[in-house]
Amino acid sequence: MESDLKKTLKLKIRQPNLKSLRDLSRKLKNSQRRTFVVRFGKLLNLLEVTVQEGALTALAQFYDPPLRCFTFQDFQLAPTIEEFEQILDIPLGNKKPYLYMGHYPSLATTAATLGIGVRELASKKEMKGRVDGFSRAYLEGYALCMAENEKWDGFMDVLALIIYGIVLFPNIEDFVDFAAIDVFLAYKHERRSHVPAILADTYHTLNLRHERKGGMILCCLPTLYLWFMTHMFKKGRQIETISKSEWAHNIASLSEKTIVWYTCEQDISEVICQCGDFPNVPLMGTKGCINYNPALVIRQFGYPIRSPPTEESITPFIVYEMSKYLDMLNRIRRAWDRVIKKGRELGKRSYTVEGSYHQWLCERVKKVKLPFRSSVPVIEETTIQDPMSLEEIEELKKELEKSKNEKEALKKELIRTRQEHKASQEEITKVKKYVELANKRARIEEECKLNTRSCLEAADTELKLRRGERDEARVNSERWREAWKKSKEAERSAQRQLEDLKQQLKRVVAEYESRVQDEKQLNANLVSQHQAMLNARNQHIMELVEEVGQLRNTV
């Protein structure tokens, strides 16, 4: 017989040891912590979150991959950009999110941001699992050194970078890879929000774990845990440590009436419903791209669901290897240039469900099945009492009359108290508005300061690079000047040697010409002597010829 429960997955979570990061964060004074919050949001709060493994592994069993949400017995939940923004205190506003541009930052850019020499940083770069980055121990040691030297701006940057690599975008244990560094630099220099990237990695890992039927949930665990706890428990309630089976039982027993939907404290007026030509919201993280469906979760923002979602509005897509799908990446980047938000057009604030959504959800639950069985409420037995006497009835009437008078008095007191409460609430609202306005102005001024500081830092970095190039050019110029002087000196020496050689050559030529003249004169004398001898011999020969002629005649 087929079971009405779906098979559970063997899931694990890997929680990093955050003690050393907490120790580093405690080196910041209160004023410096406030500065850190203004710059990087509530990252330090994540270090104090105790994530219960059983809660997340049980929650992940309810994940519905095609719909990109958690499907329970009579409701659905899904983490959203707006909720993650409030957890991290990083509002997206009209800014653009982090979008991977196809390459990671250079060592020179990273070194300039962290205030480390390029050669030193290059010597500390490591590769683990075909991924480049830096060890957590090295970065923590560098942060500690900066704290000892009271270089607090650089200390905050390095501490934030470690949190990015170890908590927000974990990949390899105790290792900060260049994907996390890319997100950090995009936020620091361009104020590009990393919240959509965290949400993308969360959906990405949940989808991958369900495709592979189990494995390690590798994402920003504190944000996912805090998000679910805000819906499961009221604000301020102490969360007890319980076992995995108890978490499974408690989560399976949740219903739309026990879940915490939307509170006024959240103050979410608009919701991102669509981007560009996508029917839903596309997300790009460090591990890939994926979408999520706001149409399923508008109850989380205090708006009613009026009908089941259309097939078009929940069309899924996922990209695992971004380097192979450049066209899709460009399409997502263009989509974030046209963000469609909705607020009042979604209706009046309400958590109700209209239309046939419940029927559609029941059919969905039957199709995907739930991983755990919910508890059945126990019905208490009632006992029938004996009829009361007239004296008891009269006594009850007197008590009822007395209670009515007390009720009237309490009602008047309640009205007066409500009026006072209303007046105080109006006063509190005014004060809140003034505080919000002041905070907004302070935030704008701080952002302007940060932007100016970022520009100055970028200019300072560029100036340092140009100064380095200038100094290097000066050194090279000095070297060339010395070489030119040496070459000139060598040229002069060679010129002198050449002149000496020319003089020697002239002397040799003169001596040679003198010798040649002497040789010519000697040769001429010898020629004349030989010629005289030859003439004498010829004369002698002629004489001999005559004598021979005479002898012939005589003969």
C-alpha positions in Angstrom: 0.0 0.0 0.0 1.4 3.4 -1.0 2.3 5.7 1.9 0.6 9.1 2.1 3.9 10.6 3.2 6.8 11.4 0.9 10.3 9.9 1.5 12.5 12.2 3.6 16.0 13.2 2.4 19.2 12.6 4.3 20.3 16.2 4.8 23.1 17.7 6.7 24.2 21.3 7.6 27.8 22.5 8.2 28.0 25.2 10.7 31.3 27.1 10.8 33.1 27.8 14.1 32.4 31.5 14.7 34.2 31.9 18.0 37.3 33.6 16.5 35.1 35.9 14.5 33.1 36.8 17.6 36.4 37.5 19.4 37.4 39.8 16.6 34.1 41.6 16.6 34.4 42.3 20.3 37.5 44.4 19.7 35.2 47.1 18.2 34.0 49.7 20.6 30.3 50.8 20.6 30.8 53.7 18.3 32.8 51.6 15.9 30.2 48.9 16.0 27.6 51.5 15.0 29.9 52.5 12.1 30.2 48.9 11.1 26.4 48.5 11.0 26.0 51.6 8.9 28.6 50.3 6.4 27.8 46.6 6.3 24.4 46.1 8.0 23.7 43.6 10.8 26.4 41.1 9.9 27.8 41.0 13.4 24.3 39.8 14.7 24.7 36.7 12.5 27.7 35.7 14.5 25.5 35.4 17.7 22.8 33.2 16.1 22.6 29.6 17.4 21.3 27.6 14.5 19.5 24.4 15.5 20.3 21.8 12.8 17.0 19.9 13.4 15.0 23.0 12.5 16.6 23.6 9.1 16.9 19.9 8.1 13.2 19.4 9.0 12.2 22.6 7.2 14.1 21.6 4.0 12.0 18.4 3.8 9.0 20.7 3.1 10.7 22.4 0.2 8.7 22.3 -3.1 11.3 22.6 -5.9 9.1 23.5 -8.9 7.2 26.2 -6.9 10.4 27.5 -5.1 8.6 27.5 -1.7 7.9 25.5 1.4 4.5 23.7 1.1 2.8 22.8 4.4 -0.6 21.3 5.2 -2.7 24.4 4.5 -0.3 27.3 3.7 3.0 28.1 1.9 6.0 30.1 2.9 9.1 31.3 0.9 12.0 33.5 1.9 11.9 36.9 0.0 14.3 39.7 -0.8 12.3 42.1 1.5 12.5 39.8 4.5 16.2 39.1 4.1 16.8 42.8 3.7 15.2 43.4 7.1 17.2 40.6 8.8 20.5 42.0 7.4 19.4 45.7 7.5 20.6 46.2 3.9 17.7 47.9 2.0 17.9 47.4 -1.8 15.9 50.5 -2.6 16.6 51.7 -6.1 20.1 50.3 -6.2 21.0 47.3 -8.3 21.9 43.9 -6.8 25.1 42.1 -7.2 25.3 40.5 -10.7 28.2 38.3 -11.7 30.0 40.0 -14.6 31.8 36.9 -15.9 35.1 37.4 -14.1 36.5 37.9 -10.6 38.4 40.9 -9.3 42.2 41.1 -9.8 44.7 40.7 -7.0 45.7 44.4 -7.4 42.1 45.5 -6.7 41.7 43.2 -3.8 45.1 44.2 -2.3 44.4 47.9 -2.7 41.0 47.5 -0.9 42.5 45.5 2.0 45.6 47.6 2.2 47.9 44.7 1.5 50.9 44.6 -0.8 50.2 42.8 -4.1 53.2 40.6 -3.8 52.4 39.6 -0.3 48.7 38.8 -1.2 49.8 36.8 -4.2 52.1 34.7 -2.0 49.1 33.9 0.3 46.7 33.0 -2.5 45.7 29.3 -2.4 43.7 26.9 -4.5 41.3 24.4 -3.0 39.1 22.2 -5.1 39.9 24.2 -8.2 38.8 27.4 -6.4 41.2 30.3 -5.8 41.0 32.3 -2.5 42.7 32.9 0.9 42.7 30.9 4.1 40.5 32.1 6.9 43.5 31.8 9.3 45.6 34.2 7.2 42.8 36.9 7.0 42.0 36.6 10.7 45.7 37.0 11.5 45.9 40.1 9.3 42.7 41.5 10.9 44.2 41.0 14.4 47.4 42.8 13.3 45.4 45.7 12.1 43.4 45.8 15.4 46.7 45.9 17.3 47.9 48.8 15.1 44.4 50.5 15.6 43.8 50.7 11.8 40.0 50.3 12.4 38.8 51.1 8.9 40.9 48.4 7.4 40.0 46.1 10.3 36.3 46.5 9.5 36.8 45.7 5.8 38.8 42.5 6.5 36.3 41.4 9.2 33.4 42.0 6.8 35.2 40.1 4.1 35.7 37.1 6.3 32.0 37.1 7.3 31.2 37.2 3.6 33.3 34.2 2.8 32.5 32.1 5.9 28.9 33.0 6.8 27.1 34.7 3.9 28.6 32.7 1.0 30.2 29.6 2.4 31.8 27.2 -0.1 34.9 25.4 1.2 35.4 25.1 5.0 37.6 27.9 6.5 38.3 29.3 3.0 37.3 32.7 1.5 37.1 32.2 -2.2 37.1 34.9 -5.0 33.3 34.5 -5.5 32.7 35.9 -2.0 35.4 38.6 -2.5 33.7 39.6 -5.8 30.4 40.2 -3.9 32.1 42.1 -1.1 34.0 44.4 -3.5 30.8 45.0 -5.5 29.0 46.1 -2.3 31.9 48.2 -0.9 32.8 50.1 -4.1 29.5 50.2 -6.0 26.9 49.6 -3.1 25.4 46.7 -5.0 23.2 44.7 -2.6 24.2 41.2 -1.8 20.8 40.2 -0.4 19.4 38.8 -3.7 22.7 36.8 -4.1 22.2 35.3 -0.6 18.6 34.4 -1.4 19.7 32.9 -4.8 22.3 30.7 -3.1 19.6 29.6 -0.5 17.1 28.5 -3.2 20.0 27.1 -5.3 21.2 24.7 -2.5 17.7 23.6 -1.6 16.9 22.8 -5.2 20.2 20.9 -5.7 19.7 18.9 -2.5 16.2 17.7 -3.7 17.6 16.9 -7.1 20.3 14.8 -5.6 18.1 13.3 -3.0 20.1 14.6 0.0 23.5 16.0 0.9 24.9 19.2 2.5 22.8 22.4 2.8 25.5 25.0 1.9 24.1 28.6 2.2 23.8 31.4 4.7 22.2 29.3 7.5 21.7 32.1 10.0 19.5 34.2 7.7 17.4 31.2 6.7 17.0 30.2 10.3 16.1 33.7 11.5 13.6 34.1 8.6 11.8 30.9 9.6 11.8 31.6 13.3 10.1 35.0 12.7 7.2 33.1 11.1 7.1 30.3 13.6 7.4 32.3 16.8 6.3 35.7 17.9 9.0 38.4 18.4 10.8 38.2 21.7 9.9 34.6 22.4 12.8 32.4 23.7 13.5 29.5 21.3 14.2 26.3 23.2 16.8 23.7 22.1 14.9 20.6 21.1 15.7 17.4 19.2 15.4 16.8 15.5 12.2 14.7 15.9 10.6 17.4 18.0 11.4 20.0 15.3 9.9 17.7 12.7 6.7 17.2 14.8 6.4 20.9 15.6 6.8 22.1 12.0 4.4 19.4 10.7 1.8 20.7 13.1 2.0 24.3 11.9 -1.1 25.8 10.3 -2.1 29.0 8.7 -3.7 30.0 12.0 -0.6 29.4 14.1 1.9 30.9 11.7 3.1 34.5 12.2 2.3 36.3 9.0 3.0 40.1 8.8 3.5 42.6 11.6 3.3 46.4 11.4 6.9 46.6 12.6 8.1 45.1 9.3 6.7 48.2 7.4 7.0 46.7 4.0 5.0 49.0 1.6 6.1 47.6 -1.7 7.0 44.1 -3.0 9.2 43.2 -6.0 6.8 41.1 -8.1 8.5 40.9 -11.5 11.7 41.8 -13.2 11.9 42.6 -16.9 10.4 40.0 -19.2 10.5 37.4 -16.5 7.1 36.4 -15.0 8.7 36.3 -11.6 11.9 37.4 -9.9 15.3 36.1 -11.3 18.2 35.8 -8.9 21.9 35.6 -9.5 24.2 34.3 -6.8 27.7 32.9 -6.5 26.7 29.3 -7.3 24.2 29.9 -10.2 20.9 31.5 -11.1 17.4 30.7 -10.0 14.0 32.3 -9.7 11.4 32.6 -7.0 7.6 33.4 -7.1 6.3 36.3 -5.1 2.7 35.4 -6.2 2.7 32.5 -3.7 3.9 34.5 -0.7 2.1 37.9 -0.7 0.4 36.8 2.6 3.8 37.3 4.2 3.5 41.0 3.4 0.0 41.3 4.7 -1.9 41.1 1.4 -4.7 38.5 0.6 -4.3 35.7 -1.9 -7.3 35.9 -4.3 -6.7 33.0 -6.6 -4.2 30.2 -7.4 -1.1 31.3 -9.2 -1.1 31.1 -13.0 1.3 28.6 -14.7 3.1 31.6 -16.3 3.7 33.4 -13.0 5.5 30.3 -11.5 7.5 29.2 -14.6 10.8 27.9 -13.1 14.3 28.2 -14.4 17.7 27.3 -12.9 21.3 27.7 -14.1 24.1 25.7 -12.5 27.2 26.6 -14.5 27.0 30.3 -15.3 30.0 30.3 -17.7 28.0 28.1 -20.1 24.9 30.3 -20.2 26.1 33.9 -21.0 22.9 34.8 -22.9 20.8 34.0 -19.8 23.1 36.0 -17.6 22.8 39.0 -19.9 19.0 38.6 -19.9 18.9 38.6 -16.1 21.1 41.7 -16.0 18.8 43.5 -18.4 15.8 42.4 -16.3 17.1 44.1 -13.2 17.0 47.4 -15.1 13.2 47.2 -15.1 12.0 46.1 -11.6 8.2 46.0 -11.1 7.0 46.6 -7.6 3.4 46.5 -6.2 1.8 47.7 -3.0 -1.7 49.1 -2.6 -2.8 47.5 -5.9 -2.5 44.1 -4.1 -5.4 45.0 -1.9 -6.1 46.0 1.7 -4.0 44.5 4.4 -5.3 41.0 5.2 -4.1 37.5 5.7 -7.2 35.9 4.2 -7.4 33.6 1.2 -10.0 34.2 -1.4 -11.2 32.1 -4.3 -10.1 28.5 -5.0 -6.5 28.8 -3.6 -7.2 26.4 -0.7 -8.6 23.8 -3.1 -5.5 24.2 -5.4 -3.2 23.9 -2.4 -5.0 20.8 -1.1 -4.4 19.2 -4.5 -0.8 20.3 -4.5 -0.3 18.7 -1.0 -1.8 15.5 -2.2 0.5 15.5 -5.2 3.8 16.3 -3.5 2.9 14.8 -0.1 4.2 16.0 3.2 7.3 14.5 4.9 5.9 14.2 8.4 2.4 13.5 9.9 0.9 16.4 11.7 -0.5 15.9 15.2 -4.2 15.5 15.7 -5.8 17.8 18.3 -7.3 16.0 21.3 -11.0 16.6 21.9 -11.8 16.8 25.6 -14.9 15.0 27.0 -17.6 17.2 28.5 -19.7 16.2 31.5 -23.4 17.0 32.0 -24.2 18.8 35.2 -27.3 18.5 37.3 -30.0 21.3 37.0 -29.6 24.2 39.4 -32.1 25.3 42.1 -34.1 28.6 42.2 -31.9 30.0 44.9 -28.8 29.3 42.9 -30.5 30.9 39.8 -31.3 34.1 41.8 -27.8 34.2 43.2 -26.4 33.9 39.7 -28.8 36.7 38.5 -27.4 39.0 41.3 -23.9 38.1 40.3 -24.7 38.7 36.6 -26.2 42.1 37.5 -23.1 42.9 39.5 -20.8 41.8 36.7 -22.8 43.9 34.3 -22.2 47.0 36.4 -18.6 46.1 36.7 -18.5 45.6 33.0 -19.9 49.1 32.4 -17.4 50.6 34.7 -14.6 48.7 33.1 -16.0 49.7 29.7 -15.8 53.4 30.6 -12.3 52.9 32.0 -11.4 51.0 28.8 -12.7 53.9 26.7 -10.7 56.4 28.7 -7.6 54.2 28.6 -8.0 53.7 24.8 -8.3 57.5 24.3 -5.1 58.0 26.4 -3.5 55.1 24.5 -4.5 56.6 21.2 -3.1 60.0 22.2 0.1 58.4 23.4 0.3 56.3 20.2 -0.2 59.5 18.1 2.6 61.1 20.1 4.8 58.0 19.7 4.0 57.9 15.9 5.1 61.6 15.7 8.2 60.8 17.6 8.8 57.7 15.4 8.4 59.8 12.3 10.8 62.4 13.5 13.3 59.6 14.5 12.8 57.8 11.1 13.3 61.1 9.3 16.4 61.7 11.4 17.6 58.2 10.8 16.9 58.5 7.1 18.8 61.8 6.9 21.6 60.2 8.9 21.6 57.2 6.6 21.6 59.4 3.5 24.4 61.5 4.9 26.3 58.3 5.9 25.8 56.9 2.4 27.0 60.1 0.9 30.0 59.9 3.2 30.5 56.3 2.3 30.2 57.1 -1.4 32.6 60.0 -1.1 34.9 57.8 1.0 34.7 55.0 -1.6 35.4 57.5 -4.4 38.3 58.9 -2.3 39.6 55.4 -1.6 39.3 54.5 -5.3 41.1 57.8 -6.2 43.7 57.1 -3.5 44.2 53.6 -4.8 44.5 54.9 -8.3 46.9 57.6 -7.1 49.0 55.0 -5.2 49.1 52.9 -8.4 50.1 56.0 -10.4 52.7 57.0 -7.8 54.1 53.4 -7.9 54.3 53.6 -11.6 55.9 57.1 -11.4 58.4 55.8 -8.8 59.1 52.8 -10.9 59.5 55.1 -14.0 61.9 57.2 -11.9 63.9 54.2 -10.9 64.0 53.0 -14.5 64.9 56.6 -15.7 67.8 56.7 -13.3 68.9 53.3 -14.5 68.7 54.4 -18.1 70.5 57.6 -17.2 73.3 55.7 -15.6 73.4 53.3 -18.5 73.4 56.3 -20.9 76.3 57.9 -18.9 78.2 54.7 -19.0 77.5 54.3 -22.7 78.7 57.9 -23.3 81.8 57.3 -21.2 82.4 54.0 -23.1 81.8 55.9 -26.4 84.4 58.6 -25.4 86.9 55.9 -24.3 86.3 54.1 -27.6 86.7 57.4 -29.5 90.0 58.0 -27.7 91.1 54.5 -28.5 90.0 55.0 -32.1 92.1 58.2 -32.3 95.0 56.4 -30.8 94.5 53.6 -33.3 94.3 56.1 -36.1 97.5 57.8 -35.0 99.2 54.4 -34.7 97.8 53.5 -38.1 99.1 56.7 -39.6 102.5 56.1 -38.2 102.4 52.5 -39.4 101.3 53.7 -42.9 104.0 56.4 -42.9 106.6 53.8 -41.9 105.2 51.4 -44.4 105.3 54.1 -47.2 108.9 55.0 -46.2 109.8 51.4 -46.3 108.1 51.0 -49.7 110.0 54.0 -51.0 113.2 52.5 -49.8 112.3 49.2 -51.2 111.4 50.9 -54.5 114.7 52.8 -54.6 116.5 49.6 -53.7 114.6 47.7 -56.3 115.3 50.4 -58.9 119.1 50.1 -58.1 118.9 46.4 -58.3 117.0 46.6 -61.6 119.6 49.0 -63.0 122.4 46.8 -61.7 120.7 43.7 -63.2 120.1 45.6 -66.4 123.7 46.6 -66.6 124.8 43.0 -65.9 122.3 41.8 -68.5 123.6 44.3 -71.1 127.1 43.2 -70.3 126.1 39.6 -70.7 124.3 40.4 -73.9 127.4 42.2 -75.1 129.5 39.2 -74.1 127.1 36.9 -75.9 127.3 39.0 -79.0 131.1 38.8 -78.8 130.9 35.1 -78.4 128.5 34.8 -81.4 131.0 36.8 -83.5 133.9 34.5 -82.3 131.7 31.5 -83.1 131.1 32.9 -86.6 134.7 33.4 -87.1 135.5 29.9 -85.9 132.8 28.6 -88.3 134.4 30.5 -91.1 137.8 29.2 -90.1 136.4 25.7 -89.9 
